[in-house]
Amino acid sequence: LRSSSAQYDGTVRNSSSNIVQLVYGDDGLDPVLMEGSSSPVDTKRVMKQVQAVIPRRGEAPLGPSMLSDCIEEVLADALKAADVLESERDDVLREAMTEPSEDESLVQSDGRSRAMGNFVRKLREFCDGVALETDKKAKQLGYGADWETADSDITPIDIELMGGLTRAQLVELVATCVRKYCAKRVEPGSAVGAVGAQSIGEPGTQMTLKTFHFAGVASMNVTLGVPRIKEIINASKNISTPIITVKLENDHDETAARMVKARIEKTTLGDVAKHVRSVLSSRRSYIEVELDSEAISNLQLKIDVQSVVTKVLSSKLKIADHEVRVTGKYKFVVLVNGQARSRSAAAEAEAAKLSNNPFFKLQSLRAALPQVIIKGIGSVERAVINQEDGKYNLLVEGTNMCEVMGTEGVCGEQTTTNHVMEAEKTLGIEAARSTIISQVEFTMNSHGMSIDRRHSMLLADVMTYKGEVLGITRFGIAKMKESVLMLASFEKTTDHLYDAALHGRVDKIDGVSESIIMGMPAPVGSGTFKLVMHDEHGPTASRPRARKGKTSKQMFVDEPFIEPLT
């Protein structure tokens, strides 16, 4: 992250000039300058300050109707005073004066105009709320519904009791909020990557010992703390507790939730069998299986003996059709012949030695049959029904999100997972980016810590801007950037330097780590600024040499930094 910095065009780029974010944090604001809970302006505090600085002087406050008549003009004047470009000003006003539609709320990446329009809209809604509260107090004091337009005299005491904002206070409030918002924009050259890395890494020192969290309602252990942050940042393919949160189509009926749970949760033959016993006689040997109808009913399973036999035949036990016979409504037998059955090469070789031993074949088959999956998804360990605000959902412990989303009764559009690589495999790179952001915030909030959303967004974008999820490991960093010195400063220093020397690789020294190693100014902050000089002699002109004992009157900078102007 350290090489990511804000640029003059509003983008966030790394030292190789690759775009990481089109707009930093989707709004271009500096999180260091935020007020309160990641908000650019604390509107309530500004209003109190304006009311203290600008007295009422007997002027009645604005009601809802008077505010609606003048608010657009006040907003336009405030944007103009804050030196907002005219083209951007029109977009901001259009966003502020219209309510967001459902389609617009689904857009995750907002430009600066959209973000500022959202802020100005919230400012307008705040002013509307103040006017409505003023109108409510005016009616409580005995004034009619038309107190704004009526010629009734409002006493100074009632004016103070009504509160609200006068026209002059409204103008100052809007102008101050817009001016403060514009001042919070991130400056070009800001080391947003280094600040983000510190903001995520520093709270990690306070949650080292908090490894597991017990979610009481769901009765499931979830890995949290430093191990969970490590799984997210490293983009681990195998995480300790993969959980899929399943949204149900019918989330008000517990019976429907149990039926969906039965379709998803792995159910083996041993879970629904009353007994699995071996029978060995002088004429033949076989395995007798009897299903438990009560267990099948309690698990809400729609299976019968024929469907169970089909699953047994399609399993890895390699049982032929003529070896299975249905003997009753809930019974079937599996005959044992001379073929050895096993699931691995080593076991096959061992079974081949004992192929003439019917007792061995009988016991191995009896041990393997209860493990046959007859219902559900094999990669799912269990599913737990969870109830939140009167609605049911499922917490599925396992993987294979694609098959879970395709299960009958599951609302696939709102099903999520905490496994970043599973989300990328099933839904794509944007879903993986959203999963990284949400999981970092969830892990931090579980320990009572909060970080600005812009930091977790930058982390997610750095890991996904190449089109695939790359962990912050030596393998992921090698795909992000080809700098030899940066890789050497991370892990396996001698190996990277030896391979680079062997293959004749070149390092441009354009990153923070490389610049620090070479003792050069880092290309962030003040090091971002570049100066182009005019060379009067041209790029091919020879330099005048100083005579012995004398210095040259004309000074030159290094050749790579000279660019002739045409």
N, C-alpha and C positions, 0 to 999 in steps of 0.2 A: 504493500500500500504506500510505502514512503515516496515512491516516485510519482504518484498521482498528484496533480496540482490543477487549480483553476486557471483558465486561459482568458485572453482578451475577447474571444468570441463567445464566451459564456459556457464553453464545454469544459469537461474534465478530461485531461489526457495524461498518459504516462510519459516517461522520458523519451520513448520512441515515437512520440506524437500520434500514437493510436488513441482513438476516441474511446473513452470508458463510459462517459455519460454525456448526453447532448446538453442537458441542463443539470447542474449540481443539485441533488436532492429533489428534483422535479419542480423546484421553485426558485433556485438560485440564491437562497438566503444562507448566511453564515450561522451555523448552530452555536458558535461561541457567543454571538450577540443576542441570542433569544432571551425572552423574558418569560418567567413563570414556566408553565408546562409546555415547553417547546413552541411557544407562541411568539411571533415577531413583535407584537405590541400588546401590553396589558391595558385593554380599553377602559376597564373600570377605574384603574388608577389614574389614567390620563383624564378621565371625566372629572374625578374628584379634584385633580390639580387645576383643571380649567375653571371649575365652579369656584375654587378658592381665589384664583387670580382675577377672573372677570366677574364683578358683582352684578346682581340682577338689576338694581336701581329701579325697582318697582315694575319691571317689565314682566308680563305674563309669560309662562312657558309655552312651548309649542305642543299642540295636540296632534293626533294622528292625521287629520285632514290638512292642517297647515304644514306639517312635516313632509307629507307626500308631495305638496306643491313646490317645495323648494329644495328637496334633498338632491335631485339630479343636478341642479345648477350648482349647489354647494360642492358636490363631488367633482364636477368638471373643473371648477375653479381651483380646488385643492390639487388635482392632478396637474393642472397647468402650472401652478406655483411650484410644484415639486420637480419641474423640468422633465416631465414624462413626454416622450415623443408623441407627436400628434397622431400618427398611425396606431401606435400602441394605446394611446388614450382612448380612441374610439372602441377598440376591442375590449379594454377594461370596463368602460361604461356599459357596453352591451352585455358583458358577463355579469356585471353588478346589478343591473336593473331587471334581469330575467332570472327566473327560477331554474335550477339545474334539472334537466330531464334525466330519465332513467338511463338512456344511452350514454349521456355524458358522464354519469357517475361511474360507469364501468371503465372509462378511460383511465389508465394508471399513470401515463406519462403526460404531464401538463407542461406547457411552455411557460415562459415568464409572464406573458399576458394573461393566460388562463389562471395561473397561480395568484397574480395580483388581483384579477377580477374576482376570484373566490374570496380573497381577503376583504376587498371593498364591499362585496355582497354581505359578508358577515358583519362588517361595520355598519352597513345600512340596516340590517336586521337588528343590530344592537340598538341603534337609534330609534327604530320602530318600537322596540320593546320598552324603551324609556318613555316614549310618547304614550303608549298604551297604559303604562303604570300611572302616568300623570293624569290621563283621562279618568282612570278608575278612582284616583284620589279626589278629583274634582267632583265627581258624582257623589262620593261619600260626604263631601262638604256641603252638599245641597245644591250644586249648580246643575243646570239642565244639560241635556245631550248636546245642545248647540252653544255651549259656553264659549267656544272659540270664536264664533262669528257674531254672537249676541253682543249688545252694547252694555251688558251688565258689568258693573264695577267690581273688580276682585280686590279685596283688601290685601294690604301688604303681608298680614299674618297668614292669610290663606295662600298667598303666593309662595311663602316659605314652606308651608305644609304640603303644598302640591309637588314641590321639587321640580324635576325635569330640567330641560335645557331651553334657554332663550335662543333667539336667532344668532346673536353674537357668540354665545357659548358653543352652539352647534358648528358654526363656521370654524372656530378655533379648534374644537375637538377633531373634526374631520381633517383639517389641515395638519394638525400635529401628528395624528395617526398615520396619514399617508406619508408625511415627511420622515417619520421614524421608520416606516416600512422600507422606503427607498434607501435609507441609510444602512439597513441590515443586509443589503446584497453583498455577496462574497466578492472580495477584491481579486483582480487578476494576479496570479502568482501565489495565492494562498496555498499552503501545504495541507490541503484537505485530507490527503491520505494519511499523513503522519498524525494529525489530530484524531482522525477516525480510529486508527490503530491503537492509540493511547486510550481513547474513550472506551473501546471494547476490551482491551487487555488489562487496564488497571482494575476494574471491578472483579476480574477473574481472580485476583489475589485474595479477595475477601470471601470467596465461596469454594476454596480448595477442599475443605472437609465436607461440604454438603454434596454428597454424591448421588443419593437416591431420594426420591420424593414419593410418598404414598398418597395417591389420590383416593380419598376415603369413599367417595360415591362409587367410583368405578372399580375399586378394589384391585387396582393394577399398579405395579411398581414401574416408575418411569425414570430412566437415567437422566440426571440433571447435573448441574455444576460444571466443573472443569472437564470431566470426561465427555459430557454432551457437547460443549463448545468445541472440544477437540474433534469430535466426530463430524460436526458441521463444517469446520474450517478445512479439515483434511479431505472432505468429500468421501468419507468411508463407504465402501460398497456393502460391508456387513456391519450393521450397528447393533448395539446390545438389545434394545427394546423397540423394534419397528412397530408402530401403531397406526392403523388406518381408521380415521373417524368417518363413520358411514351415516349419511343422512337418509332417512327412510321416507318413502312416498306417503305412507300412512303412519305418521309419527304420534298419533293420539291413542292408538290401540296397542296394548301390551301383547296381546295374542299375535297380532300381525308382526310385531317385533320379534317374538319368539320363533315364528315361522321363517323369517328372513335369517335369523341367527342359525337355525338348523340347516338352511341352505348353504351358509358360508362356513360354519364351524366344521372342522374335520371330525367325522364320526367313523370309527373303525368297527369291524365286525364284533370285536370283543365288547364294545359298549352296548350293543343291542342283543347279544346272544345270552340265552339262559344258561347254556353249557356248550362246550366244545370238547368232546371226549373221543378217545380212540377205542376202536373195537378190533381185537385180534383173535381170529379163530383159525381152525385147521383148514378151512376152505378158502377164506378171504379175509382181508383186513381193510378197514375203512375208517374215516373220520365222520362222526355224526354231529351235526350242528342244529341246535334248536333256538329259534329266535324268541325274544321276550316281547310279547305284544304290549305289555304295560309300559316297558321302557320306551318302545317306539312311540306310543301315544304321548308319554310325558315329554319327550324330546320334540314333539310336533313334526315327526318325520313322515313323509309320504312314500313309504317303501313297502314292498312285499317280498315274499321269498324268491320270486322270479327275478326281481331287480337286483337282489343280493347275489343270486347265482350269476347274473350277467357281470357284476363287478368282480366276482371271484375269477371268472373265466378270462376277464381282460386284465387281470393283475399280472405281476412279474413272476408268479409261481409256475407259469407254463402248464396249466391244467387243461387237458383236452375236454371236448364237449361230452364224450361218452363216459368220462370218469365222474361226472356229477349227475346225481339223480335226486329229483324232488320226491320225498316220501310222505309229505303231509302239508297242511296249510302253513305251518311255521317250521318245517323240518326239511333238511336235505342232507345227503351223504356224499362224501368225496372218496372214491375208490383209489386204492394205492396199487400201482403196477410196478414194473421193473425199472422205470425211468428215474434217474436221480434228479432232484429239484434243489436248486440253490440260487442265490442272488449274486454270487461273486465267483471269480475264477478259482480262487483258493478253496472255497467251499465245494465247488464242482469237482475239483480233483480229489478232495477228501471223500466226497460222496460216491465218486466212481469206484473207490476201493471197497466201499461197503454196499455196492449196488444190489448185491444178492441178500442183503440183510433187511427183511421187511420191517423189523422193529425199528431200525434206525430211520428208515424212510417215513414210517408212521409218526414217530416222535418229532422229526424235523417239520413235517407238514402241520402237525398239531400246534407247534410253536409259532409257525408263520401265519396261519389262517387268521388268528385274532387281530393281526396288524393290518389286514387288508382294509383299505379305505372304501367305504360303501356310500358315503355321502359327504359333500362339502369340498373344500379346496385343500389340497395336500400341504401347502406351505403355510396354512393358518393354524396356529397352535390353539387358540381359543377366541371366543367372542363374548363380550360382556355387554349386557343391556344397561344403558345409562339414561337417567332421567334428569332433564334440565328445564326448569320453568314449565313443567307440565307436559313436555314433549320428550319422546323417546328417540334415542339414537344408539348406534352400536360402536363400541371400541374394539376393533379387531386387532389382535396381536399376531402379526405375521406379515408376509409380503404378497406379491401377485395382485397389485392394485387393479390391473386391467380386468381380471376375472371377477374381482369383488364388485367393480363398477357395473359389470354386465349381469350381475345376479338379479333375478326377478324381485321387485319390491324395493330396490335401492335407487335413490336419486343420485345418479352418477355425476351430475353437474356440480353438486355441492359436497362431494366426497373428497377428503383431503388425507394426506399422509405426512408423517414426520421424517420420512426417508427421502433425502434429497435426490439420490441417484434413481430411486424408484419413480419419483415424480418426473424426472427428466426422461426416463425410458418410456413412461406411459403417456404423459401429457406434453412433453417438450421442454425447451430451454426456459421459456418465460415462466412456466409453472415451477421449475426448479429454482429460479430466481426468487419468486414469491415465497417458496418454502424456506429458503435460506433466511429471508428477512423475518418471516413470522416465527421461525424456530429460535433465532437469536434473541428476539424480543421476548418470547415466551420463557426461555431459559433465564434471562436476566430478571424478568418480572417475578418469576417463581422464588427468587431470592431477595425480593424487595428492592431490586435495583432497576433503574430506568436509564436508558441511553437514548440520545436523539435518533429518530428514525433515519435521518440522513446518513448517519455513520453505518448502520446496518445495510442501507441501500447501496452505499458505495462498496462495501465488502462484497455484497451479492453481485454487483456489476463487474467488479474486478475478477471474480471467479467465473463469470459467464459471458463476458463480452467477446470471447473468441468463438462463441457458438456451441460450446460444450462446457460442462462443469469441470473446472480445474481446481484441485485442492491446493492449499498453500503448503505444498511439500516440494522436495527437490525435483520430483517428476512433473508436477504441475507448473512450477516456476520455469522449468526448462522449456515448456510449451508457450508460456506467456511471453518470455523475453529471451533473447539469444546472447545476452551479455555474459562473457566469461567471468569477469571479476565479480559480478553480482551473484552468480551461481557459486563461485568459490567462497564468497563471504557468508554463504548460507550453510552448506554442508559439504563434506568431502572436498576440502580445499585442494589438497595435492592432486587428487584424481582429475578434477576439472582443469587445473593448470597444466598437468602433464598431457591430457588429451588435446587441449587447445594448442599447446606447443607442437605436438606431434602432427596435427592436421593443419597447422599454419593459420589458425583463426585470428580474426581482427576484432578488436573491441573499440567502439567509437567513443567511449568514455562520455556517455550522455545521461547517465543516471545518477541518483544520489549516492548509492553505495560506491560506485566506481569513482565518482568525484572525490569522495572522502578518502578512499584508498590512495588516489593519486595526488591528493593535496590541492585540488582545484575547487573553485566555487561551485556549489550545487545548483542545478537548474530549477530551483524553486525560490519563492520569495523574491528578494531583490535580484537574485541570479537569473530570473526569467527575462529581464530586460536586455534587449540586444541593441547595439549601436552600429549603424551602417555609416561608414566613412567614405568620402569621395577621394579617390586616388588620382591626382592630376597627371601622373606619369603613365597611367594605364597598367593593366595586369602584366604586360610583357616588358615594361620599362625596367632598366637596370637600376639598382640602388646606388646613389652617390656614396662613395667611400670617403671616410674621414682621413685626413692626412695625419701623419704621425704627430702626436702631441696635441692635436686639435679635435674638436668634436663636430659632428655634422649638425648644421642648423636645422635640417629637416628630419623629423622623427617619423618612423614607420611602425605600424602595428604588424603583427604576424600575418603572413600571406593568407592563411585560411579564413581570416576574419575580414579581409578587404574585399569589398564587392563594388565594382565601378558602377556609377549611376549613368544611365543612358537617357 
